[in-house]
Amino acid sequence: MAKLKKLPNNHLKYPKNIFPPEEVIVDGKKWTLYRANFQNLYSLYDYLKSNPETNDVIFKTLQSEENPVAQSGKPYNEALEDLLKQDDTEYREFIKLEGSINGAIKAETSKYQTVMSVQGGYLNVPAYVAGDPLCYERVERVKKPKFIKMHVLISYSGSTIPSQVTNRAIIIANIIKALESAGYSVDLNAFELSKLFNELECTTVNIKRHGESMKMTDLYKVLCHIEFFRRLLFRVIETLDVEECWNQGYGRKCTREFTEEFFNMGKNDIYFDQPSKMGIHGYNLADDFENVIDYLNLRDKIDVEKAKEDFRKEAVKLKLKRSN
């Protein structure tokens, strides 16, 4: 008698990463949500390295392993080990362009307040004559913490070319640095969100939290390696308890409006869609950068023309270096 196949129920074995299916309402419709979360790349590596059981009921063929290299990048096992690998030549070039717009950040107007104290600063004569012990005043700069949460879509359409993927990652890195230089605390959440019939799949990878410095190697691996999505995140999906025919395309991508509602994004949240949606064409980094700044309405924080000139200079340097 043939053994009946069953769902893996990985939420019981890996409760910190995989969550039980739950019912959610998005866009006026009820969905069954299958959710996975990883606090960092090490958490994702540990999960996949442990060889969690796959959903053989639905995924009779594992595209994470079987898809050709031309379509999905490095083989699965190599892509997994790359999560712990040190930087390479392409990463070093990425880093050079990542720091290109430091001089293009617009300074903010500082706000100040007068503080009274028992000593120091300037003597307030009326307060002194009245016998007020707080008779000295000084002017202090008002520092108010400003928080921004960035939601970065990991997945993208099959027609997306590598230069679009790379340009988007460079732009994201530069915008993070610009916002932090302007006094913002940035939290970055990378995610994959897909739907199929009445089911939703959401996988999130935390790259940067408020108060933490940005690990550019993590950003590069998540956003620049096509195998991160088409191998590693495909494998995560293959370990979920989905019941619809996700093996035929691994779901459909959700719209910006749907995603904003799903994550309950606030007015200060920033959403990075797939490259083509943001005007990133992959042919000219400076033009792609300007299109994204307009898409996100960030011209008040970044001098676009100065940034474009910086990008052009760095691109020329890299071109000359490659030709030598």
Protein Blocks (a to p, Z undefined) as FASTA:
>chain_A
ZZddddfklmmmmmmlpccdddddeehiacdddddddfbfklmmmmmmnopaddfklmmb
afklmpcfklnopafklmmmmmmpccdfklmmmmmmmmmmmmmcccddddddddddfeeh
jddfklmmnopablcccdddddddddddddddfbdcfklcfklmmmmmmmmmmmmmmmmm
nopacdddddddddehjaccdddddfbdghiacdfklmmmmmmmmklmmmmmmmmmmmpc
cfbdfknogaaaddfklmmmmnopafkbccdddfklnopnolamklmmmmmmmmnopmlm
pcfklmmmmmmmmmmmmmmmmmZZ
